[in-house]
Amino acid sequence: MPVGIFNIIEKRVLEEISSVSQLKQSTFDIDRVHTFQFQLFEKFDLKINKNVCVFLAERDNRRIFTSRKRSLASSFEARRAKQIKKTKEIELFKQQESISYDPGAF
């Protein structure tokens, strides 16, 4: 194998490790918040029933799914392309109208 392939593989492994470490850090931060919420529940004698557990599990799954989706490079590129497209549309509308609004100007 050529040396260039090893560099590409090493780069991809490092990118994967960095995104996983960021995901773990954000998961850890959110877990601290959930621990605090459970401590509040215990302090005020609030009961956690089946409905609350299901809600929290769904919320946790959605959080993990969203964080994984946002960490992907393809998602970043898609968001960036959408933002550029929206900016171009706004510029096009401004050019078509060609009337500038200046508050207080006569």
NUDO-889382 format. One record per residue (C-alpha): residue number from 1; residue in three letters; x, y, z. Coordinates in Angstrom, 1 decimal. Layout:
% NUDO-889382
<site num="NUM" residuo="ALA" xx="X" yy="Y" zz="Z"/>
...
This chain:
% NUDO-889382
<site num="1" residuo="MET" xx="0.0" yy="0.0" zz="0.0"/>
<site num="2" residuo="PRO" xx="1.2" yy="3.5" zz="-0.7"/>
<site num="3" residuo="VAL" xx="2.1" yy="5.8" zz="2.2"/>
<site num="4" residuo="GLY" xx="-0.7" yy="8.2" zz="1.2"/>
<site num="5" residuo="ILE" xx="-3.4" yy="5.7" zz="2.1"/>
<site num="6" residuo="PHE" xx="-2.0" yy="5.3" zz="5.6"/>
<site num="7" residuo="ASN" xx="-2.2" yy="9.1" zz="6.1"/>
<site num="8" residuo="ILE" xx="-5.8" yy="9.2" zz="4.9"/>
<site num="9" residuo="ILE" xx="-6.7" yy="6.3" zz="7.2"/>
<site num="10" residuo="GLU" xx="-4.9" yy="7.9" zz="10.2"/>
<site num="11" residuo="LYS" xx="-6.6" yy="11.2" zz="9.5"/>
<site num="12" residuo="ARG" xx="-10.1" yy="9.6" zz="9.4"/>
<site num="13" residuo="VAL" xx="-9.4" yy="7.7" zz="12.6"/>
<site num="14" residuo="LEU" xx="-8.3" yy="10.9" zz="14.4"/>
<site num="15" residuo="GLU" xx="-11.4" yy="12.7" zz="13.1"/>
<site num="16" residuo="GLU" xx="-13.6" yy="9.9" zz="14.4"/>
<site num="17" residuo="ILE" xx="-11.9" yy="9.9" zz="17.8"/>
<site num="18" residuo="SER" xx="-12.3" yy="13.6" zz="18.1"/>
<site num="19" residuo="SER" xx="-16.0" yy="13.6" zz="17.3"/>
<site num="20" residuo="VAL" xx="-16.5" yy="10.7" zz="19.7"/>
<site num="21" residuo="SER" xx="-14.7" yy="12.5" zz="22.5"/>
<site num="22" residuo="GLN" xx="-16.8" yy="15.6" zz="21.8"/>
<site num="23" residuo="LEU" xx="-20.0" yy="13.5" zz="21.9"/>
<site num="24" residuo="LYS" xx="-18.9" yy="11.8" zz="25.2"/>
<site num="25" residuo="GLN" xx="-18.1" yy="15.2" zz="26.7"/>
<site num="26" residuo="SER" xx="-21.5" yy="16.7" zz="25.8"/>
<site num="27" residuo="THR" xx="-23.2" yy="13.5" zz="27.0"/>
<site num="28" residuo="PHE" xx="-21.4" yy="13.8" zz="30.3"/>
<site num="29" residuo="ASP" xx="-22.5" yy="17.4" zz="30.7"/>
<site num="30" residuo="ILE" xx="-26.1" yy="16.5" zz="30.0"/>
<site num="31" residuo="ASP" xx="-25.9" yy="13.5" zz="32.4"/>
<site num="32" residuo="ARG" xx="-24.8" yy="15.9" zz="35.1"/>
<site num="33" residuo="VAL" xx="-28.0" yy="18.0" zz="34.5"/>
<site num="34" residuo="HIS" xx="-30.2" yy="14.8" zz="34.6"/>
<site num="35" residuo="THR" xx="-28.5" yy="13.8" zz="37.9"/>
<site num="36" residuo="PHE" xx="-29.4" yy="17.2" zz="39.3"/>
<site num="37" residuo="GLN" xx="-33.0" yy="16.9" zz="38.1"/>
<site num="38" residuo="PHE" xx="-33.3" yy="13.5" zz="39.8"/>
<site num="39" residuo="GLN" xx="-31.9" yy="15.0" zz="43.0"/>
<site num="40" residuo="LEU" xx="-34.6" yy="17.7" zz="42.9"/>
<site num="41" residuo="PHE" xx="-37.2" yy="15.1" zz="42.4"/>
<site num="42" residuo="GLU" xx="-36.1" yy="13.3" zz="45.5"/>
<site num="43" residuo="LYS" xx="-35.8" yy="16.5" zz="47.5"/>
<site num="44" residuo="PHE" xx="-39.4" yy="17.5" zz="46.8"/>
<site num="45" residuo="ASP" xx="-40.7" yy="13.9" zz="47.1"/>
<site num="46" residuo="LEU" xx="-41.8" yy="13.9" zz="43.5"/>
<site num="47" residuo="LYS" xx="-42.6" yy="10.4" zz="42.2"/>
<site num="48" residuo="ILE" xx="-41.2" yy="9.2" zz="38.9"/>
<site num="49" residuo="ASN" xx="-43.9" yy="7.0" zz="37.3"/>
<site num="50" residuo="LYS" xx="-43.9" yy="5.0" zz="34.1"/>
<site num="51" residuo="ASN" xx="-45.0" yy="7.9" zz="31.9"/>
<site num="52" residuo="VAL" xx="-42.1" yy="10.1" zz="33.1"/>
<site num="53" residuo="CYS" xx="-39.6" yy="7.3" zz="32.6"/>
<site num="54" residuo="VAL" xx="-40.9" yy="6.7" zz="29.0"/>
<site num="55" residuo="PHE" xx="-40.7" yy="10.5" zz="28.3"/>
<site num="56" residuo="LEU" xx="-37.2" yy="10.7" zz="29.7"/>
<site num="57" residuo="ALA" xx="-36.1" yy="7.7" zz="27.7"/>
<site num="58" residuo="GLU" xx="-37.5" yy="9.2" zz="24.5"/>
<site num="59" residuo="ARG" xx="-36.0" yy="12.5" zz="25.2"/>
<site num="60" residuo="ASP" xx="-32.6" yy="10.9" zz="25.9"/>
<site num="61" residuo="ASN" xx="-32.8" yy="8.9" zz="22.6"/>
<site num="62" residuo="ARG" xx="-33.7" yy="12.0" zz="20.7"/>
<site num="63" residuo="ARG" xx="-30.8" yy="13.9" zz="22.3"/>
<site num="64" residuo="ILE" xx="-28.3" yy="11.2" zz="21.3"/>
<site num="65" residuo="PHE" xx="-29.6" yy="10.9" zz="17.8"/>
<site num="66" residuo="THR" xx="-29.5" yy="14.7" zz="17.3"/>
<site num="67" residuo="SER" xx="-25.9" yy="15.0" zz="18.7"/>
<site num="68" residuo="ARG" xx="-24.7" yy="12.1" zz="16.4"/>
<site num="69" residuo="LYS" xx="-26.4" yy="13.7" zz="13.4"/>
<site num="70" residuo="ARG" xx="-24.9" yy="17.1" zz="14.1"/>
<site num="71" residuo="SER" xx="-21.4" yy="15.6" zz="14.6"/>
<site num="72" residuo="LEU" xx="-21.4" yy="14.2" zz="11.0"/>
<site num="73" residuo="ALA" xx="-19.5" yy="16.1" zz="8.4"/>
<site num="74" residuo="SER" xx="-22.3" yy="15.5" zz="5.8"/>
<site num="75" residuo="SER" xx="-24.8" yy="17.1" zz="8.1"/>
<site num="76" residuo="PHE" xx="-22.5" yy="20.1" zz="8.5"/>
<site num="77" residuo="GLU" xx="-22.2" yy="20.4" zz="4.8"/>
<site num="78" residuo="ALA" xx="-25.9" yy="20.1" zz="4.3"/>
<site num="79" residuo="ARG" xx="-26.6" yy="22.8" zz="6.8"/>
<site num="80" residuo="ARG" xx="-24.0" yy="25.1" zz="5.2"/>
<site num="81" residuo="ALA" xx="-25.4" yy="24.5" zz="1.7"/>
<site num="82" residuo="LYS" xx="-28.9" yy="25.3" zz="3.0"/>
<site num="83" residuo="GLN" xx="-27.6" yy="28.5" zz="4.6"/>
<site num="84" residuo="ILE" xx="-25.8" yy="29.6" zz="1.5"/>
<site num="85" residuo="LYS" xx="-28.9" yy="28.9" zz="-0.6"/>
<site num="86" residuo="LYS" xx="-31.1" yy="31.0" zz="1.7"/>
<site num="87" residuo="THR" xx="-28.6" yy="33.9" zz="1.6"/>
<site num="88" residuo="LYS" xx="-28.5" yy="33.8" zz="-2.2"/>
<site num="89" residuo="GLU" xx="-32.3" yy="33.8" zz="-2.3"/>
<site num="90" residuo="ILE" xx="-32.4" yy="36.9" zz="-0.1"/>
<site num="91" residuo="GLU" xx="-29.9" yy="38.7" zz="-2.2"/>
<site num="92" residuo="LEU" xx="-31.9" yy="37.8" zz="-5.3"/>
<site num="93" residuo="PHE" xx="-35.1" yy="39.2" zz="-3.8"/>
<site num="94" residuo="LYS" xx="-33.2" yy="42.4" zz="-2.8"/>
<site num="95" residuo="GLN" xx="-32.0" yy="42.8" zz="-6.4"/>
<site num="96" residuo="GLN" xx="-35.5" yy="42.2" zz="-7.9"/>
<site num="97" residuo="GLU" xx="-37.1" yy="44.7" zz="-5.7"/>
<site num="98" residuo="SER" xx="-34.3" yy="47.2" zz="-6.1"/>
<site num="99" residuo="ILE" xx="-36.1" yy="49.5" zz="-3.6"/>
<site num="100" residuo="SER" xx="-34.1" yy="50.2" zz="-0.5"/>
<site num="101" residuo="TYR" xx="-35.8" yy="51.1" zz="2.7"/>
<site num="102" residuo="ASP" xx="-34.0" yy="53.7" zz="4.6"/>
<site num="103" residuo="PRO" xx="-35.9" yy="54.7" zz="7.8"/>
<site num="104" residuo="GLY" xx="-36.2" yy="58.4" zz="8.2"/>
<site num="105" residuo="ALA" xx="-35.0" yy="59.2" zz="4.7"/>
<site num="106" residuo="PHE" xx="-37.1" yy="61.2" zz="2.3"/>
